Amino acid sequence: MNENLFTSFSTPTILNQPATIPIIPFPTLLILTSKHPRYNRLATIQQNLTQLALKQMMATHNATGQTWSLMLMSLVTFIAMTNPLGLLPYSFTPTTQLSMNLAMAIPLWAGTVMLGFRFKAKNSLAHLLPQGTPTPLIPMLVVIETMSLLIQPMALAVRLTANITAGHLLMHLVGNAALALSTTNFSMTLLTSMLLVLLTALEIAVALIQAYVFTLLISLYLRNNT
């Protein structure tokens, strides 16, 4: 019980070297293709989910936006496979690191903004000033809208980090409670263990949903700029 609450979010090391590099590519082993020797119903489910997500995100995009389909699907697959890694023993979740999430959010957001200024420069600048704004409020609103535009990648990264971190912290606390009760109260230990199992299932669902939400928001930024 004296263990630091945030120990599970620290990067593990192997021979004093960060284990991030071998951990992050691990989820790619879970992706099955038609050429895989164990191609089965799981691979069919993966493909159907991928096609459904692609259809939902690309339905309202024009030809320019649809060129991002491969990148967006690669992004949602990577995040969906990376988020649950912390549920495995001797591993951790890379997406609990704000630096990593910012490294994903900033380039993608910047790419959508640059596309907007390239293809729809007038509309992109018009978004900085709502129509019908009184003249005295124009400078203030331009500054506010500019700040809201610049804060979008930070909001993306913080949203993903907070949701994944909160679930892992809750599971950590419940797991410690179950361990402490195991020597004193068997019925409470059983109840707490059942709660931990339910939290694990919820965390898997949250990991998949947050991957979709992160990518969907990038898709919305792209649609507004193409």
C-alpha positions as CSV (number, residue, x, y, z in Angstrom):
1,M,0.0,0.0,0.0
2,N,3.0,2.3,0.3
3,E,3.6,2.1,-3.5
4,N,3.4,5.4,-5.3
5,L,0.0,5.8,-6.9
6,F,1.6,6.9,-10.2
7,T,4.2,4.2,-10.4
8,S,2.2,2.3,-13.0
9,F,2.5,5.4,-15.3
10,S,6.2,5.5,-15.3
11,T,8.1,4.1,-18.3
12,P,9.5,0.7,-17.5
13,T,13.1,0.0,-18.3
14,I,15.1,-3.0,-19.5
15,L,18.8,-2.9,-18.7
16,N,18.4,0.7,-17.7
17,Q,16.9,1.5,-21.2
18,P,13.3,2.7,-21.8
19,A,11.1,-0.2,-22.8
20,T,8.9,2.1,-24.9
21,I,10.3,1.0,-28.2
22,P,9.6,-2.7,-27.9
23,I,6.2,-2.1,-26.1
24,I,4.6,0.2,-28.7
25,P,5.0,-2.1,-31.7
26,F,3.5,-5.0,-29.8
27,P,-0.1,-4.3,-30.7
28,T,0.7,-4.8,-34.4
29,L,1.0,-8.5,-33.6
30,L,-2.8,-8.5,-32.8
31,I,-3.8,-7.3,-36.3
32,L,-4.7,-10.2,-38.5
33,T,-4.9,-10.0,-42.3
34,S,-6.2,-12.3,-45.0
35,K,-2.6,-13.6,-45.5
36,H,-2.2,-14.5,-41.9
37,P,-2.1,-18.3,-41.2
38,R,-4.6,-17.8,-38.4
39,Y,-7.1,-15.7,-40.4
40,N,-10.4,-16.3,-38.7
41,R,-13.5,-14.6,-37.4
42,L,-11.4,-12.2,-35.3
43,A,-9.8,-10.8,-38.4
44,T,-13.2,-10.5,-40.0
45,I,-14.5,-8.5,-37.0
46,Q,-11.4,-6.3,-37.2
47,Q,-12.0,-5.6,-40.8
48,N,-15.7,-4.9,-40.4
49,L,-15.0,-2.5,-37.5
50,T,-12.4,-0.7,-39.6
51,Q,-14.7,-0.3,-42.5
52,L,-17.5,0.9,-40.3
53,A,-15.3,3.5,-38.7
54,L,-13.9,4.6,-42.1
55,K,-17.4,5.0,-43.5
56,Q,-18.5,7.1,-40.5
57,M,-15.5,9.4,-40.7
58,M,-15.3,9.8,-44.4
59,A,-19.0,10.1,-45.2
60,T,-19.0,14.0,-45.2
61,H,-15.6,14.6,-46.7
62,N,-14.8,15.8,-50.2
63,A,-12.1,14.4,-52.4
64,T,-9.3,16.3,-50.7
65,G,-10.4,15.1,-47.2
66,Q,-10.8,11.5,-48.4
67,T,-7.1,11.4,-49.2
68,W,-6.5,11.3,-45.4
69,S,-8.5,8.1,-45.0
70,L,-5.4,5.8,-44.7
71,M,-3.7,8.1,-42.2
72,L,-6.9,8.4,-40.1
73,M,-7.5,4.6,-40.0
74,S,-3.9,4.0,-39.2
75,L,-4.2,6.5,-36.3
76,V,-7.4,5.0,-34.9
77,T,-6.0,1.5,-35.1
78,F,-2.7,2.5,-33.4
79,I,-4.5,4.3,-30.5
80,A,-7.0,1.5,-30.1
81,M,-4.3,-1.1,-29.9
82,T,-2.1,1.1,-27.6
83,N,-4.6,2.2,-25.0
84,P,-5.2,-1.2,-23.4
85,L,-1.5,-2.1,-23.1
86,G,-1.5,-1.0,-19.4
87,L,-3.9,-3.8,-18.6
88,L,-1.1,-6.3,-19.5
89,P,1.4,-7.4,-16.8
90,Y,4.8,-5.7,-16.8
91,S,3.7,-3.2,-19.4
92,F,2.3,0.4,-19.4
93,T,0.1,2.6,-21.6
94,P,2.1,5.0,-23.8
95,T,-1.0,7.2,-24.3
96,T,-1.0,8.1,-20.6
97,Q,2.1,10.3,-21.5
98,L,1.0,13.8,-22.5
99,S,4.1,14.2,-24.5
100,M,3.2,11.3,-26.8
101,N,-0.4,12.5,-27.2
102,L,0.8,16.0,-28.1
103,A,3.2,14.5,-30.6
104,M,0.2,12.9,-32.3
105,A,-2.2,15.8,-32.0
106,I,0.0,18.8,-33.0
107,P,1.2,17.6,-36.4
108,L,-2.3,16.3,-37.5
109,W,-4.0,19.5,-36.3
110,A,-1.3,21.6,-38.0
111,G,-1.8,19.7,-41.2
112,T,-5.6,20.4,-41.2
113,V,-5.0,24.1,-40.5
114,M,-2.5,24.4,-43.3
115,L,-4.9,22.7,-45.7
116,G,-7.5,25.2,-44.7
117,F,-5.3,28.2,-45.4
118,R,-4.2,26.6,-48.7
119,F,-7.6,25.7,-50.2
120,K,-10.1,27.8,-48.1
121,A,-8.0,30.8,-46.9
122,K,-11.0,33.2,-46.9
123,N,-13.2,30.8,-45.0
124,S,-10.5,29.9,-42.5
125,L,-9.9,33.6,-41.7
126,A,-13.6,34.2,-41.5
127,H,-13.9,31.7,-38.7
128,L,-11.8,34.0,-36.6
129,L,-14.6,36.6,-36.6
130,P,-18.3,35.6,-36.2
131,Q,-20.7,37.4,-38.6
132,G,-22.4,40.4,-37.2
133,T,-19.9,41.1,-34.5
134,P,-20.0,44.7,-33.2
135,T,-17.0,46.8,-34.2
136,P,-15.7,47.5,-30.7
137,L,-15.6,43.7,-30.0
138,I,-13.7,42.7,-33.2
139,P,-10.2,42.8,-31.7
140,M,-11.2,40.9,-28.6
141,L,-13.1,38.2,-30.5
142,V,-10.3,37.7,-33.0
143,V,-7.9,37.1,-30.1
144,I,-10.3,34.7,-28.4
145,E,-11.0,32.7,-31.6
146,T,-7.3,32.5,-32.4
147,M,-6.6,31.2,-28.9
148,S,-9.4,28.6,-29.2
149,L,-7.9,27.5,-32.5
150,L,-4.4,27.1,-31.1
151,I,-5.7,25.3,-28.0
152,Q,-7.3,22.5,-30.1
153,P,-4.3,20.1,-30.1
154,M,-3.8,20.6,-26.4
155,A,-7.5,19.7,-25.8
156,L,-7.1,16.6,-27.9
157,A,-4.0,15.4,-26.1
158,V,-5.3,16.2,-22.6
159,R,-8.7,14.5,-23.3
160,L,-7.0,11.3,-24.3
161,T,-4.5,11.4,-21.4
162,A,-7.1,12.2,-18.8
163,N,-9.5,9.5,-19.8
164,I,-6.9,6.8,-20.0
165,T,-5.2,7.9,-16.8
166,A,-8.4,8.1,-14.7
167,G,-9.4,4.6,-15.6
168,H,-6.0,3.2,-14.7
169,L,-5.9,5.1,-11.4
170,L,-9.3,3.8,-10.4
171,M,-8.3,0.2,-11.2
172,H,-5.1,0.7,-9.3
173,L,-7.0,1.9,-6.2
174,V,-9.6,-0.9,-6.4
175,G,-6.8,-3.5,-6.8
176,N,-5.0,-2.3,-3.8
177,A,-8.2,-2.3,-1.8
178,A,-8.9,-5.9,-2.8
179,L,-5.4,-6.9,-1.8
180,A,-5.7,-5.2,1.6
181,L,-9.1,-6.8,2.3
182,S,-7.9,-10.3,1.2
183,T,-6.6,-11.0,4.7
184,T,-9.5,-9.6,6.7
185,N,-12.8,-9.9,4.9
186,F,-13.4,-12.6,2.3
187,S,-16.9,-11.4,1.2
188,M,-15.6,-7.8,0.7
189,T,-12.6,-9.2,-1.2
190,L,-14.9,-11.1,-3.5
191,L,-17.1,-8.1,-4.1
192,T,-14.1,-5.8,-4.8
193,S,-12.6,-8.4,-7.2
194,M,-15.9,-8.5,-9.1
195,L,-15.8,-4.7,-9.3
196,L,-12.3,-4.9,-10.6
197,V,-13.3,-7.3,-13.4
198,L,-16.1,-4.9,-14.4
199,L,-13.7,-2.0,-14.3
200,T,-11.4,-3.9,-16.6
201,A,-14.1,-4.4,-19.1
202,L,-15.1,-0.8,-18.9
203,E,-11.5,0.3,-19.4
204,I,-11.2,-1.8,-22.6
205,A,-14.4,-0.1,-23.9
206,V,-13.1,3.3,-22.9
207,A,-9.8,2.6,-24.7
208,L,-11.6,1.8,-27.9
209,I,-14.0,4.7,-27.6
210,Q,-11.3,7.3,-26.9
211,A,-9.3,6.1,-30.0
212,Y,-12.4,6.7,-32.1
213,V,-13.1,10.1,-30.5
214,F,-9.6,11.3,-30.9
215,T,-9.6,10.4,-34.6
216,L,-13.1,11.7,-35.2
217,L,-12.1,15.1,-33.9
218,I,-9.2,15.2,-36.2
219,S,-11.6,14.2,-39.0
220,L,-13.9,17.1,-38.0
221,Y,-11.0,19.6,-38.1
222,L,-10.1,18.2,-41.5
223,R,-13.7,18.6,-42.8
224,N,-13.8,22.2,-41.7
225,N,-10.6,23.0,-43.6
226,T,-11.2,21.2,-46.9
